[in-house]
Amino acid sequence: MYILDSNILIGHLNGDNSIKDWIKEKITTDSLSISVISKIEILSFPGLVGDNLYEAEKFAGLFREISIWGNIVSLSADLKRNSNLSLADAIILATAITQRMTLVTNDKTLIKKAKNLVEVLSI
């Protein structure tokens, strides 16, 4: 089971072929999830309107969406307080940890902070 960081979703929407190929391969065989915060991040880009907004919403709908609740909230706050992560990264990492998922990200800073806490995959 995988949780996709926002930069993976953005990479796909921007046409990164390695990310597109990986998602295409995994979407039918593995459980791919996103945090609700990643959905907010990709849908909040300035100028995202019309067909592009529709395509982004449709793309986000392909994945199991994980809400922010319970242990995710507590761990997110702890990670934000102690790891100097952005709030979004803390929430995504906390989600990966609590749900026992592999974090898929290309964010080098997040990889360094997450690698001792959860399995991490970079595409």
KEMIVO-523462 format. One record per residue: x, y, z of N, C-alpha, C, O, CB in turn; residue in three letters. Coordinates in nm, 2 decimals. Glycine has a CB too. Example, Ala and Ser with C-alpha at 12.3 -4.5 7.8 and 13.67 -1.06 7.14 Angstrom:
+--------+--------+--------+--------+--------+--------+--------+--------+--------+--------+--------+--------+--------+--------+--------+-----+
|    n.u |    n.v |    n.w |   ca.u |   ca.v |   ca.w |    c.u |    c.v |    c.w |    o.u |    o.v |    o.w |   cb.u |   cb.v |   cb.w |  aa |
+--------+--------+--------+--------+--------+--------+--------+--------+--------+--------+--------+--------+--------+--------+--------+-----+
|   1.32 |  -0.57 |   0.78 |   1.23 |  -0.45 |   0.78 |   1.32 |  -0.33 |   0.78 |   1.42 |  -0.33 |   0.85 |   1.13 |  -0.45 |   0.90 | Ala |
|   1.28 |  -0.22 |   0.71 |   1.37 |  -0.11 |   0.71 |   1.29 |   0.00 |   0.79 |   1.34 |   0.11 |   0.80 |   1.41 |  -0.06 |   0.57 | Ser |
+--------+--------+--------+--------+--------+--------+--------+--------+--------+--------+--------+--------+--------+--------+--------+-----+
# end
This chain:
+--------+--------+--------+--------+--------+--------+--------+--------+--------+--------+--------+--------+--------+--------+--------+-----+
|    n.u |    n.v |    n.w |   ca.u |   ca.v |   ca.w |    c.u |    c.v |    c.w |    o.u |    o.v |    o.w |   cb.u |   cb.v |   cb.w |  aa |
+--------+--------+--------+--------+--------+--------+--------+--------+--------+--------+--------+--------+--------+--------+--------+-----+
|   0.08 |  -0.12 |   0.00 |   0.00 |   0.00 |   0.00 |   0.09 |   0.12 |   0.00 |   0.19 |   0.13 |   0.07 |  -0.10 |   0.00 |   0.12 | Met |
|   0.05 |   0.22 |  -0.08 |   0.13 |   0.34 |  -0.10 |   0.04 |   0.47 |  -0.07 |  -0.08 |   0.47 |  -0.10 |   0.18 |   0.35 |  -0.24 | Tyr |
|   0.11 |   0.57 |  -0.02 |   0.05 |   0.70 |  -0.01 |   0.14 |   0.79 |  -0.09 |   0.26 |   0.80 |  -0.08 |   0.04 |   0.75 |   0.14 | Ile |
|   0.07 |   0.87 |  -0.18 |   0.14 |   0.95 |  -0.27 |   0.15 |   1.09 |  -0.22 |   0.05 |   1.15 |  -0.18 |   0.07 |   0.95 |  -0.41 | Leu |
|   0.27 |   1.15 |  -0.22 |   0.30 |   1.29 |  -0.18 |   0.24 |   1.38 |  -0.29 |   0.23 |   1.34 |  -0.40 |   0.45 |   1.31 |  -0.15 | Asp |
|   0.22 |   1.50 |  -0.25 |   0.16 |   1.60 |  -0.35 |   0.25 |   1.61 |  -0.47 |   0.20 |   1.63 |  -0.58 |   0.14 |   1.73 |  -0.28 | Ser |
|   0.38 |   1.61 |  -0.45 |   0.47 |   1.63 |  -0.56 |   0.47 |   1.52 |  -0.66 |   0.50 |   1.54 |  -0.78 |   0.62 |   1.65 |  -0.51 | Asn |
|   0.42 |   1.40 |  -0.62 |   0.40 |   1.29 |  -0.72 |   0.28 |   1.32 |  -0.80 |   0.28 |   1.30 |  -0.92 |   0.39 |   1.16 |  -0.64 | Ile |
|   0.17 |   1.37 |  -0.74 |   0.05 |   1.40 |  -0.81 |   0.07 |   1.52 |  -0.90 |   0.03 |   1.51 |  -1.02 |  -0.06 |   1.43 |  -0.71 | Leu |
|   0.15 |   1.62 |  -0.86 |   0.18 |   1.73 |  -0.94 |   0.26 |   1.69 |  -1.06 |   0.24 |   1.73 |  -1.17 |   0.25 |   1.84 |  -0.86 | Ile |
|   0.36 |   1.60 |  -1.03 |   0.45 |   1.55 |  -1.14 |   0.37 |   1.48 |  -1.25 |   0.39 |   1.50 |  -1.37 |   0.55 |   1.46 |  -1.09 | Gly |
|   0.27 |   1.40 |  -1.21 |   0.18 |   1.33 |  -1.30 |   0.10 |   1.43 |  -1.38 |   0.10 |   1.42 |  -1.51 |   0.09 |   1.24 |  -1.23 | His |
|   0.04 |   1.53 |  -1.32 |  -0.04 |   1.63 |  -1.39 |   0.05 |   1.72 |  -1.48 |  -0.01 |   1.77 |  -1.58 |  -0.11 |   1.72 |  -1.29 | Leu |
|   0.17 |   1.73 |  -1.45 |   0.27 |   1.81 |  -1.53 |   0.33 |   1.72 |  -1.65 |   0.41 |   1.77 |  -1.72 |   0.38 |   1.87 |  -1.45 | Asn |
|   0.29 |   1.60 |  -1.65 |   0.34 |   1.51 |  -1.76 |   0.46 |   1.43 |  -1.74 |   0.52 |   1.39 |  -1.84 |   0.35 |   1.59 |  -1.88 | Gly |
|   0.51 |   1.42 |  -1.62 |   0.63 |   1.34 |  -1.59 |   0.61 |   1.19 |  -1.63 |   0.53 |   1.13 |  -1.56 |   0.68 |   1.35 |  -1.44 | Asp |
|   0.67 |   1.15 |  -1.73 |   0.64 |   1.01 |  -1.78 |   0.68 |   0.90 |  -1.69 |   0.61 |   0.80 |  -1.68 |   0.71 |   0.99 |  -1.91 | Asn |
|   0.79 |   0.92 |  -1.61 |   0.82 |   0.81 |  -1.52 |   0.72 |   0.80 |  -1.41 |   0.68 |   0.69 |  -1.37 |   0.96 |   0.84 |  -1.45 | Ser |
|   0.66 |   0.91 |  -1.36 |   0.56 |   0.90 |  -1.26 |   0.43 |   0.85 |  -1.32 |   0.36 |   0.77 |  -1.26 |   0.53 |   1.05 |  -1.20 | Ile |
|   0.39 |   0.90 |  -1.44 |   0.27 |   0.85 |  -1.51 |   0.28 |   0.70 |  -1.53 |   0.18 |   0.63 |  -1.51 |   0.26 |   0.92 |  -1.64 | Lys |
|   0.39 |   0.65 |  -1.57 |   0.41 |   0.50 |  -1.60 |   0.40 |   0.42 |  -1.47 |   0.33 |   0.32 |  -1.46 |   0.54 |   0.47 |  -1.66 | Asp |
|   0.46 |   0.47 |  -1.36 |   0.45 |   0.41 |  -1.23 |   0.31 |   0.40 |  -1.18 |   0.26 |   0.29 |  -1.14 |   0.54 |   0.48 |  -1.13 | Trp |
|   0.24 |   0.51 |  -1.18 |   0.10 |   0.51 |  -1.14 |   0.02 |   0.42 |  -1.22 |  -0.07 |   0.35 |  -1.17 |   0.04 |   0.66 |  -1.14 | Ile |
|   0.03 |   0.43 |  -1.35 |  -0.04 |   0.34 |  -1.44 |  -0.02 |   0.19 |  -1.41 |  -0.12 |   0.12 |  -1.41 |  -0.01 |   0.37 |  -1.59 | Lys |
|   0.10 |   0.16 |  -1.38 |   0.13 |   0.02 |  -1.34 |   0.07 |  -0.02 |  -1.21 |   0.02 |  -0.13 |  -1.19 |   0.28 |   0.00 |  -1.34 | Glu |
|   0.08 |   0.07 |  -1.11 |   0.04 |   0.04 |  -0.98 |  -0.11 |   0.05 |  -0.95 |  -0.17 |  -0.01 |  -0.86 |   0.11 |   0.12 |  -0.88 | Lys |
|  -0.18 |   0.14 |  -1.03 |  -0.32 |   0.17 |  -1.00 |  -0.41 |   0.04 |  -1.01 |  -0.51 |   0.04 |  -0.94 |  -0.37 |   0.27 |  -1.09 | Ile |
|  -0.37 |  -0.05 |  -1.09 |  -0.45 |  -0.17 |  -1.10 |  -0.41 |  -0.29 |  -1.01 |  -0.49 |  -0.38 |  -0.99 |  -0.45 |  -0.22 |  -1.25 | Thr |
|  -0.29 |  -0.28 |  -0.96 |  -0.24 |  -0.39 |  -0.88 |  -0.22 |  -0.36 |  -0.73 |  -0.22 |  -0.45 |  -0.65 |  -0.11 |  -0.44 |  -0.94 | Thr |
|  -0.21 |  -0.24 |  -0.70 |  -0.18 |  -0.20 |  -0.56 |  -0.27 |  -0.09 |  -0.51 |  -0.34 |  -0.02 |  -0.59 |  -0.03 |  -0.15 |  -0.55 | Asp |
|  -0.28 |  -0.08 |  -0.38 |  -0.37 |   0.02 |  -0.32 |  -0.29 |   0.16 |  -0.32 |  -0.19 |   0.17 |  -0.25 |  -0.41 |  -0.02 |  -0.18 | Ser |
|  -0.34 |   0.25 |  -0.40 |  -0.27 |   0.39 |  -0.40 |  -0.37 |   0.48 |  -0.33 |  -0.49 |   0.49 |  -0.36 |  -0.24 |   0.43 |  -0.55 | Leu |
|  -0.31 |   0.56 |  -0.23 |  -0.39 |   0.65 |  -0.15 |  -0.33 |   0.79 |  -0.16 |  -0.21 |   0.80 |  -0.19 |  -0.40 |   0.60 |  -0.01 | Ser |
|  -0.41 |   0.88 |  -0.12 |  -0.36 |   1.02 |  -0.10 |  -0.42 |   1.08 |   0.03 |  -0.53 |   1.04 |   0.07 |  -0.40 |   1.11 |  -0.22 | Ile |
|  -0.35 |   1.17 |   0.09 |  -0.41 |   1.24 |   0.20 |  -0.50 |   1.35 |   0.15 |  -0.48 |   1.40 |   0.04 |  -0.29 |   1.30 |   0.29 | Ser |
|  -0.60 |   1.38 |   0.23 |  -0.69 |   1.49 |   0.19 |  -0.61 |   1.62 |   0.17 |  -0.65 |   1.70 |   0.09 |  -0.79 |   1.51 |   0.30 | Val |
|  -0.50 |   1.63 |   0.24 |  -0.41 |   1.75 |   0.23 |  -0.35 |   1.76 |   0.09 |  -0.33 |   1.87 |   0.03 |  -0.30 |   1.76 |   0.33 | Ile |
|  -0.31 |   1.64 |   0.03 |  -0.26 |   1.64 |  -0.11 |  -0.37 |   1.68 |  -0.21 |  -0.34 |   1.75 |  -0.30 |  -0.20 |   1.50 |  -0.14 | Ser |
|  -0.49 |   1.63 |  -0.18 |  -0.60 |   1.67 |  -0.27 |  -0.62 |   1.82 |  -0.27 |  -0.63 |   1.88 |  -0.37 |  -0.73 |   1.60 |  -0.23 | Lys |
|  -0.61 |   1.88 |  -0.15 |  -0.63 |   2.02 |  -0.14 |  -0.52 |   2.10 |  -0.21 |  -0.54 |   2.19 |  -0.28 |  -0.63 |   2.07 |   0.01 | Ile |
|  -0.39 |   2.04 |  -0.19 |  -0.28 |   2.11 |  -0.26 |  -0.29 |   2.11 |  -0.41 |  -0.26 |   2.21 |  -0.47 |  -0.15 |   2.04 |  -0.21 | Glu |
|  -0.33 |   2.00 |  -0.47 |  -0.33 |   2.00 |  -0.61 |  -0.45 |   2.07 |  -0.67 |  -0.44 |   2.12 |  -0.78 |  -0.33 |   1.85 |  -0.66 | Ile |
|  -0.56 |   2.08 |  -0.59 |  -0.67 |   2.16 |  -0.64 |  -0.67 |   2.31 |  -0.62 |  -0.76 |   2.38 |  -0.66 |  -0.80 |   2.10 |  -0.58 | Leu |
|  -0.57 |   2.35 |  -0.54 |  -0.56 |   2.49 |  -0.50 |  -0.46 |   2.57 |  -0.59 |  -0.44 |   2.69 |  -0.55 |  -0.52 |   2.50 |  -0.36 | Ser |
|  -0.41 |   2.52 |  -0.69 |  -0.32 |   2.60 |  -0.77 |  -0.39 |   2.71 |  -0.84 |  -0.50 |   2.70 |  -0.89 |  -0.25 |   2.51 |  -0.88 | Phe |
|  -0.33 |   2.83 |  -0.83 |  -0.39 |   2.95 |  -0.89 |  -0.40 |   2.93 |  -1.04 |  -0.31 |   2.87 |  -1.11 |  -0.30 |   3.08 |  -0.87 | Pro |
|  -0.51 |   2.97 |  -1.10 |  -0.53 |   2.96 |  -1.24 |  -0.59 |   2.82 |  -1.28 |  -0.61 |   2.80 |  -1.40 |  -0.41 |   2.98 |  -1.31 | Gly |
|  -0.60 |   2.73 |  -1.19 |  -0.66 |   2.60 |  -1.22 |  -0.81 |   2.61 |  -1.24 |  -0.88 |   2.62 |  -1.14 |  -0.62 |   2.49 |  -1.12 | Leu |
|  -0.86 |   2.61 |  -1.36 |  -1.00 |   2.63 |  -1.39 |  -1.04 |   2.55 |  -1.51 |  -0.96 |   2.49 |  -1.58 |  -1.03 |   2.78 |  -1.42 | Val |
|  -1.17 |   2.54 |  -1.53 |  -1.22 |   2.47 |  -1.65 |  -1.18 |   2.33 |  -1.66 |  -1.19 |   2.25 |  -1.57 |  -1.19 |   2.55 |  -1.77 | Gly |
|  -1.14 |   2.29 |  -1.78 |  -1.10 |   2.16 |  -1.81 |  -0.98 |   2.11 |  -1.72 |  -0.98 |   1.99 |  -1.68 |  -1.06 |   2.14 |  -1.96 | Asp |
|  -0.89 |   2.20 |  -1.70 |  -0.78 |   2.16 |  -1.61 |  -0.82 |   2.12 |  -1.47 |  -0.77 |   2.03 |  -1.41 |  -0.67 |   2.27 |  -1.61 | Asn |
|  -0.91 |   2.20 |  -1.42 |  -0.96 |   2.17 |  -1.28 |  -1.04 |   2.04 |  -1.28 |  -1.03 |   1.96 |  -1.19 |  -1.05 |   2.29 |  -1.23 | Leu |
|  -1.12 |   2.02 |  -1.39 |  -1.20 |   1.90 |  -1.40 |  -1.10 |   1.78 |  -1.41 |  -1.13 |   1.68 |  -1.34 |  -1.29 |   1.90 |  -1.53 | Tyr |
|  -1.00 |   1.79 |  -1.49 |  -0.90 |   1.68 |  -1.50 |  -0.83 |   1.65 |  -1.37 |  -0.81 |   1.53 |  -1.33 |  -0.80 |   1.71 |  -1.61 | Glu |
|  -0.79 |   1.76 |  -1.30 |  -0.73 |   1.74 |  -1.17 |  -0.82 |   1.67 |  -1.07 |  -0.78 |   1.58 |  -0.99 |  -0.68 |   1.87 |  -1.11 | Ala |
|  -0.95 |   1.71 |  -1.06 |  -1.04 |   1.65 |  -0.97 |  -1.07 |   1.50 |  -1.01 |  -1.08 |   1.42 |  -0.92 |  -1.18 |   1.73 |  -0.98 | Glu |
|  -1.08 |   1.48 |  -1.14 |  -1.10 |   1.34 |  -1.19 |  -0.98 |   1.25 |  -1.15 |  -0.99 |   1.14 |  -1.11 |  -1.12 |   1.34 |  -1.34 | Lys |
|  -0.86 |   1.31 |  -1.17 |  -0.73 |   1.23 |  -1.13 |  -0.73 |   1.20 |  -0.98 |  -0.70 |   1.09 |  -0.94 |  -0.61 |   1.32 |  -1.18 | Phe |
|  -0.76 |   1.30 |  -0.90 |  -0.75 |   1.28 |  -0.76 |  -0.86 |   1.18 |  -0.71 |  -0.83 |   1.11 |  -0.62 |  -0.78 |   1.42 |  -0.68 | Ala |
|  -0.97 |   1.17 |  -0.79 |  -1.07 |   1.07 |  -0.75 |  -1.03 |   0.93 |  -0.78 |  -1.10 |   0.84 |  -0.74 |  -1.19 |   1.10 |  -0.83 | Gly |
|  -0.92 |   0.91 |  -0.85 |  -0.87 |   0.77 |  -0.87 |  -0.82 |   0.70 |  -0.75 |  -0.81 |   0.58 |  -0.75 |  -0.76 |   0.77 |  -0.98 | Leu |
|  -0.78 |   0.78 |  -0.65 |  -0.71 |   0.73 |  -0.53 |  -0.80 |   0.72 |  -0.41 |  -0.90 |   0.80 |  -0.39 |  -0.59 |   0.81 |  -0.50 | Phe |
|  -0.77 |   0.63 |  -0.32 |  -0.84 |   0.62 |  -0.19 |  -0.79 |   0.75 |  -0.11 |  -0.67 |   0.77 |  -0.10 |  -0.80 |   0.49 |  -0.11 | Arg |
|  -0.89 |   0.83 |  -0.06 |  -0.86 |   0.95 |   0.01 |  -0.86 |   0.92 |   0.16 |  -0.96 |   0.87 |   0.21 |  -0.96 |   1.06 |  -0.03 | Glu |
|  -0.76 |   0.96 |   0.23 |  -0.75 |   0.94 |   0.37 |  -0.76 |   1.07 |   0.44 |  -0.69 |   1.17 |   0.42 |  -0.61 |   0.87 |   0.41 | Ile |
|  -0.86 |   1.08 |   0.53 |  -0.89 |   1.20 |   0.60 |  -0.80 |   1.22 |   0.72 |  -0.73 |   1.12 |   0.76 |  -1.04 |   1.20 |   0.65 | Ser |
|  -0.80 |   1.33 |   0.77 |  -0.71 |   1.37 |   0.89 |  -0.80 |   1.35 |   1.01 |  -0.90 |   1.41 |   1.04 |  -0.66 |   1.51 |   0.88 | Ile |
|  -0.76 |   1.25 |   1.10 |  -0.84 |   1.22 |   1.22 |  -0.75 |   1.15 |   1.32 |  -0.64 |   1.10 |   1.29 |  -0.96 |   1.13 |   1.18 | Trp |
|  -0.79 |   1.14 |   1.44 |  -0.73 |   1.07 |   1.55 |  -0.58 |   1.07 |   1.56 |  -0.52 |   1.18 |   1.58 |  -0.77 |   0.93 |   1.54 | Gly |
|  -0.52 |   0.95 |   1.54 |  -0.37 |   0.94 |   1.56 |  -0.30 |   1.03 |   1.45 |  -0.19 |   1.07 |   1.48 |  -0.33 |   0.80 |   1.55 | Asn |
|  -0.36 |   1.05 |   1.34 |  -0.29 |   1.13 |   1.23 |  -0.28 |   1.27 |   1.28 |  -0.17 |   1.33 |   1.26 |  -0.37 |   1.12 |   1.10 | Ile |
|  -0.38 |   1.32 |   1.35 |  -0.37 |   1.46 |   1.40 |  -0.26 |   1.47 |   1.50 |  -0.18 |   1.56 |   1.50 |  -0.51 |   1.50 |   1.46 | Val |
|  -0.26 |   1.38 |   1.60 |  -0.16 |   1.39 |   1.71 |  -0.02 |   1.37 |   1.65 |   0.07 |   1.45 |   1.69 |  -0.19 |   1.28 |   1.81 | Ser |
|   0.00 |   1.28 |   1.57 |   0.14 |   1.25 |   1.51 |   0.18 |   1.37 |   1.42 |   0.29 |   1.41 |   1.42 |   0.14 |   1.12 |   1.44 | Leu |
|   0.08 |   1.42 |   1.34 |   0.12 |   1.54 |   1.26 |   0.17 |   1.66 |   1.34 |   0.27 |   1.72 |   1.31 |  -0.01 |   1.58 |   1.18 | Ser |
|   0.10 |   1.68 |   1.45 |   0.14 |   1.79 |   1.54 |   0.28 |   1.77 |   1.60 |   0.36 |   1.86 |   1.60 |   0.04 |   1.81 |   1.65 | Ala |
|   0.30 |   1.64 |   1.64 |   0.44 |   1.61 |   1.69 |   0.54 |   1.62 |   1.59 |   0.65 |   1.68 |   1.61 |   0.43 |   1.46 |   1.75 | Asp |
|   0.52 |   1.57 |   1.47 |   0.62 |   1.58 |   1.36 |   0.64 |   1.73 |   1.32 |   0.76 |   1.77 |   1.30 |   0.57 |   1.51 |   1.23 | Leu |
|   0.54 |   1.81 |   1.31 |   0.55 |   1.95 |   1.28 |   0.64 |   2.02 |   1.39 |   0.72 |   2.10 |   1.36 |   0.42 |   2.02 |   1.27 | Lys |
|   0.61 |   1.99 |   1.51 |   0.67 |   2.05 |   1.63 |   0.82 |   2.02 |   1.63 |   0.91 |   2.10 |   1.67 |   0.61 |   2.02 |   1.75 | Arg |
|   0.85 |   1.89 |   1.60 |   0.99 |   1.84 |   1.63 |   1.07 |   1.81 |   1.51 |   1.19 |   1.79 |   1.52 |   0.98 |   1.71 |   1.70 | Asn |
|   1.02 |   1.82 |   1.39 |   1.10 |   1.78 |   1.27 |   1.11 |   1.90 |   1.17 |   1.17 |   1.88 |   1.07 |   1.03 |   1.67 |   1.20 | Ser |
|   1.06 |   2.02 |   1.20 |   1.07 |   2.13 |   1.12 |   1.01 |   2.10 |   0.98 |   1.07 |   2.15 |   0.88 |   1.21 |   2.18 |   1.11 | Asn |
|   0.91 |   2.02 |   0.97 |   0.84 |   1.99 |   0.84 |   0.73 |   2.10 |   0.82 |   0.68 |   2.16 |   0.92 |   0.78 |   1.85 |   0.84 | Leu |
|   0.69 |   2.11 |   0.70 |   0.57 |   2.20 |   0.67 |   0.45 |   2.12 |   0.72 |   0.46 |   2.00 |   0.75 |   0.55 |   2.23 |   0.51 | Ser |
|   0.34 |   2.19 |   0.75 |   0.22 |   2.12 |   0.80 |   0.18 |   2.01 |   0.70 |   0.14 |   1.90 |   0.75 |   0.11 |   2.23 |   0.82 | Leu |
|   0.18 |   2.04 |   0.57 |   0.13 |   1.95 |   0.47 |   0.22 |   1.82 |   0.48 |   0.17 |   1.71 |   0.48 |   0.13 |   2.01 |   0.33 | Ala |
|   0.35 |   1.84 |   0.48 |   0.44 |   1.72 |   0.49 |   0.43 |   1.64 |   0.61 |   0.43 |   1.52 |   0.61 |   0.59 |   1.77 |   0.47 | Asp |
|   0.40 |   1.71 |   0.73 |   0.38 |   1.65 |   0.85 |   0.26 |   1.56 |   0.85 |   0.26 |   1.45 |   0.90 |   0.37 |   1.75 |   0.97 | Ala |
|   0.15 |   1.61 |   0.79 |   0.03 |   1.54 |   0.78 |   0.04 |   1.42 |   0.69 |   0.00 |   1.31 |   0.72 |  -0.09 |   1.63 |   0.72 | Ile |
|   0.11 |   1.43 |   0.57 |   0.13 |   1.32 |   0.48 |   0.22 |   1.22 |   0.54 |   0.19 |   1.10 |   0.53 |   0.19 |   1.37 |   0.35 | Ile |
|   0.32 |   1.26 |   0.61 |   0.41 |   1.16 |   0.67 |   0.34 |   1.09 |   0.79 |   0.35 |   0.97 |   0.80 |   0.54 |   1.23 |   0.73 | Leu |
|   0.26 |   1.16 |   0.87 |   0.19 |   1.10 |   0.98 |   0.09 |   1.00 |   0.92 |   0.06 |   0.90 |   0.98 |   0.12 |   1.21 |   1.06 | Ala |
|   0.03 |   1.03 |   0.81 |  -0.07 |   0.94 |   0.75 |   0.00 |   0.81 |   0.71 |  -0.05 |   0.70 |   0.73 |  -0.14 |   1.01 |   0.63 | Thr |
|   0.12 |   0.83 |   0.64 |   0.20 |   0.71 |   0.60 |   0.23 |   0.62 |   0.72 |   0.22 |   0.50 |   0.72 |   0.32 |   0.75 |   0.53 | Ala |
|   0.27 |   0.68 |   0.83 |   0.32 |   0.61 |   0.95 |   0.20 |   0.54 |   1.01 |   0.20 |   0.42 |   1.04 |   0.38 |   0.70 |   1.05 | Ile |
|   0.09 |   0.61 |   1.04 |  -0.02 |   0.55 |   1.11 |  -0.09 |   0.44 |   1.03 |  -0.15 |   0.35 |   1.08 |  -0.12 |   0.66 |   1.15 | Thr |
|  -0.09 |   0.46 |   0.89 |  -0.16 |   0.36 |   0.81 |  -0.07 |   0.25 |   0.76 |  -0.11 |   0.16 |   0.69 |  -0.22 |   0.43 |   0.69 | Gln |
|   0.06 |   0.26 |   0.80 |   0.16 |   0.16 |   0.76 |   0.18 |   0.15 |   0.61 |   0.17 |   0.04 |   0.56 |   0.13 |   0.03 |   0.83 | Arg |
|   0.19 |   0.26 |   0.55 |   0.20 |   0.27 |   0.40 |   0.34 |   0.32 |   0.36 |   0.41 |   0.38 |   0.44 |   0.09 |   0.36 |   0.35 | Met |
|   0.38 |   0.28 |   0.24 |   0.50 |   0.33 |   0.18 |   0.47 |   0.47 |   0.13 |   0.38 |   0.50 |   0.06 |   0.55 |   0.24 |   0.07 | Thr |
|   0.56 |   0.57 |   0.17 |   0.55 |   0.70 |   0.13 |   0.62 |   0.72 |  -0.01 |   0.74 |   0.69 |  -0.02 |   0.60 |   0.80 |   0.23 | Leu |
|   0.54 |   0.77 |  -0.11 |   0.60 |   0.79 |  -0.24 |   0.62 |   0.94 |  -0.26 |   0.52 |   1.01 |  -0.27 |   0.51 |   0.73 |  -0.35 | Val |
|   0.75 |   0.98 |  -0.27 |   0.78 |   1.12 |  -0.28 |   0.91 |   1.15 |  -0.35 |   0.99 |   1.06 |  -0.35 |   0.78 |   1.19 |  -0.14 | Thr |
|   0.92 |   1.26 |  -0.41 |   1.05 |   1.30 |  -0.47 |   1.11 |   1.42 |  -0.39 |   1.20 |   1.48 |  -0.44 |   1.03 |   1.34 |  -0.62 | Asn |
|   1.05 |   1.45 |  -0.28 |   1.09 |   1.56 |  -0.20 |   1.21 |   1.52 |  -0.11 |   1.20 |   1.44 |  -0.02 |   0.98 |   1.62 |  -0.10 | Asp |
|   1.33 |   1.56 |  -0.15 |   1.46 |   1.52 |  -0.08 |   1.46 |   1.55 |   0.07 |   1.51 |   1.47 |   0.15 |   1.58 |   1.58 |  -0.15 | Lys |
|   1.41 |   1.66 |   0.11 |   1.40 |   1.70 |   0.25 |   1.31 |   1.60 |   0.32 |   1.34 |   1.55 |   0.43 |   1.36 |   1.84 |   0.27 | Thr |
|   1.19 |   1.57 |   0.27 |   1.10 |   1.48 |   0.33 |   1.16 |   1.34 |   0.34 |   1.14 |   1.27 |   0.43 |   0.97 |   1.48 |   0.26 | Leu |
|   1.22 |   1.30 |   0.23 |   1.29 |   1.17 |   0.23 |   1.38 |   1.15 |   0.35 |   1.38 |   1.05 |   0.42 |   1.36 |   1.14 |   0.10 | Ile |
|   1.47 |   1.25 |   0.37 |   1.57 |   1.25 |   0.48 |   1.50 |   1.23 |   0.61 |   1.55 |   1.16 |   0.70 |   1.66 |   1.37 |   0.47 | Lys |
|   1.39 |   1.31 |   0.63 |   1.33 |   1.31 |   0.76 |   1.24 |   1.18 |   0.78 |   1.21 |   1.14 |   0.89 |   1.24 |   1.43 |   0.78 | Lys |
|   1.19 |   1.12 |   0.67 |   1.10 |   1.01 |   0.68 |   1.16 |   0.88 |   0.68 |   1.11 |   0.78 |   0.73 |   1.00 |   1.02 |   0.57 | Ala |
|   1.28 |   0.87 |   0.63 |   1.34 |   0.73 |   0.60 |   1.36 |   0.65 |   0.72 |   1.36 |   0.52 |   0.71 |   1.47 |   0.75 |   0.53 | Lys |
|   1.38 |   0.70 |   0.84 |   1.39 |   0.62 |   0.96 |   1.25 |   0.60 |   1.03 |   1.25 |   0.53 |   1.13 |   1.48 |   0.69 |   1.06 | Asn |
|   1.15 |   0.65 |   0.97 |   1.01 |   0.64 |   1.03 |   0.92 |   0.55 |   0.95 |   0.83 |   0.49 |   1.01 |   0.95 |   0.77 |   1.05 | Leu |
|   0.94 |   0.54 |   0.82 |   0.85 |   0.47 |   0.73 |   0.93 |   0.44 |   0.60 |   1.03 |   0.50 |   0.57 |   0.72 |   0.56 |   0.70 | Val |
|   0.88 |   0.34 |   0.53 |   0.94 |   0.30 |   0.40 |   0.91 |   0.42 |   0.30 |   0.80 |   0.47 |   0.30 |   0.89 |   0.17 |   0.35 | Glu |
|   1.01 |   0.45 |   0.23 |   1.00 |   0.56 |   0.13 |   1.05 |   0.52 |   0.00 |   1.14 |   0.44 |  -0.02 |   1.08 |   0.69 |   0.18 | Val |
|   0.97 |   0.56 |  -0.10 |   1.00 |   0.53 |  -0.24 |   1.01 |   0.66 |  -0.32 |   0.92 |   0.75 |  -0.31 |   0.90 |   0.43 |  -0.31 | Leu |
|   1.11 |   0.68 |  -0.40 |   1.12 |   0.80 |  -0.49 |   1.12 |   0.75 |  -0.63 |   1.18 |   0.65 |  -0.66 |   1.25 |   0.88 |  -0.46 | Ser |
|   1.05 |   0.82 |  -0.71 |   1.03 |   0.78 |  -0.85 |   1.12 |   0.87 |  -0.94 |   1.12 |   0.85 |  -1.06 |   0.88 |   0.78 |  -0.90 | Ile |
+--------+--------+--------+--------+--------+--------+--------+--------+--------+--------+--------+--------+--------+--------+--------+-----+
# end
